[in-house]
Each structure stands twice: as structure tokens, then as C-alpha cells.
Amino acid sequence: MDLTEVKQIIERLERDFNPEVAKDLDVVIQYHISGEDSGDYKIRIKDRTCKIDKGIHDSPNVTISMADKTWLGLFNNTVNPMLAFTTKKIKVKGDFSLAMNIQKIFTP
């Protein structure tokens, strides 16, 4: 089943959070999603927990920006993440290494 809303992906991230992979992390990941289904989401990972809220964090470790269609495509496996990054459909500011490991953190 394809995901069709940004909210569905946020719910999936909460469900798929892997505390064992994130056990040593104390970070904030900021997502800025633009487009019709836009939103700002901050993900706080600390002490093997994950808390996701709407809004903007003052000093995230990494900020990842993209359009809603790109965001949905990543999770529906219709957008290649490296191609989207190299064509600037995904923009990363801050800890690039953290951004590259997000998929591992949110895999059940």
C-alpha cells in the first residue's frame, strides 16, 4: 500500500524507530517538507527514545528539506535517494553522516 500523506510517514517513523540502533544518539533531526502537504517536524532521539513533534527546533543536528512529493516517493520506493540528493531535490544542512544513517534508525 502506497503512502499518500506526510502524516502517514511520520506515524510510520514512530512505529519503525529502532532503539538498539539509536542507543548512543542524542540528536535532533529537523524535516522541512514543502508543497501541498507541507509541514515542519522535529525528531528528538535520546536515551533510546524517539519523540516526534510538529514545529521547528532552534538548533537541530541536521535539517533535511524536500517537497512533499519527494518525501512520499522516498517512502514508496519511487524516488532514488542519492539521485534526489544530487539533483538538489533533497537538501541537507548540518550533520550529513546522521542524515545518511536515518534509514537504519527507523527500520524495525
C-alpha positions in Angstrom: 0.0 0.0 0.0 1.4 3.3 -1.0 1.7 6.1 1.5 -0.2 9.2 0.3 0.2 11.7 3.1 3.2 13.2 5.0 1.4 12.3 8.3 1.4 8.6 7.4 5.1 8.7 7.1 5.6 10.5 10.4 3.4 7.8 12.0 5.5 5.1 10.3 8.7 6.6 11.6 7.4 6.5 15.2 6.4 2.9 14.7 9.6 1.8 13.0 12.0 3.5 15.4 14.8 1.1 16.4 16.1 2.0 19.9 19.0 -0.5 19.6 20.4 1.2 16.6 19.9 4.6 18.2 21.2 3.6 21.6 24.1 6.1 21.7 22.4 9.0 19.9 21.4 12.3 21.5 20.3 14.3 18.4 17.5 16.3 16.8 16.5 15.8 13.2 14.5 18.5 11.6 12.4 17.9 8.5 11.1 20.7 6.4 8.5 19.4 3.9 7.2 21.9 1.3 4.3 21.6 -1.1 0.6 21.0 -0.8 1.1 18.6 2.1 3.8 20.6 3.8 5.0 20.7 7.4 7.9 21.0 9.8 8.7 18.1 12.0 11.4 17.7 14.7 12.5 14.3 15.8 14.3 14.1 19.2 16.3 10.9 19.7 17.8 10.5 23.2 18.2 7.6 25.7 16.8 5.1 23.2 13.6 7.1 22.8 12.1 9.0 19.8 9.8 11.9 20.1 8.3 13.5 17.0 6.5 16.8 17.1 5.4 19.4 14.6 7.4 22.6 14.6 10.9 23.9 14.2 13.8 23.2 16.6 16.2 26.1 17.3 19.4 24.1 16.7 18.9 20.7 15.1 21.8 18.4 14.4 20.6 18.1 10.8 17.9 19.7 8.7 16.5 17.9 5.7 14.4 19.8 3.3 12.4 18.5 0.3 9.0 18.7 -1.4 6.1 16.5 -0.2 6.2 14.6 -3.5 9.8 13.7 -3.0 9.2 12.7 0.6 6.3 10.4 -0.4 8.4 9.0 -3.3 11.3 8.1 -0.9 9.0 6.0 1.3 7.1 4.5 -1.6 10.4 3.5 -3.2 9.7 5.5 -6.4 12.4 8.1 -5.8 16.1 7.2 -5.6 17.5 9.0 -2.5 21.0 9.5 -4.0 19.7 10.8 -7.2 17.2 13.1 -5.4 20.1 14.5 -3.3 22.5 15.0 -6.3 19.7 16.8 -8.2 19.0 19.0 -5.2 15.5 17.7 -4.6 16.7 16.9 -1.1 18.8 19.4 0.8 20.8 18.6 3.9 22.2 21.2 6.3 24.3 20.0 9.3 25.4 16.5 10.2 25.5 14.7 6.8 26.6 11.5 8.4 23.4 11.5 10.6 21.3 12.2 7.5 22.8 9.2 5.8 22.0 6.9 8.7 18.4 7.8 9.3 17.2 4.8 7.3 19.0 2.5 9.8 17.5 4.3 12.8 13.9 3.9 11.5 14.0 0.2 10.5 12.1 -2.2 12.7 
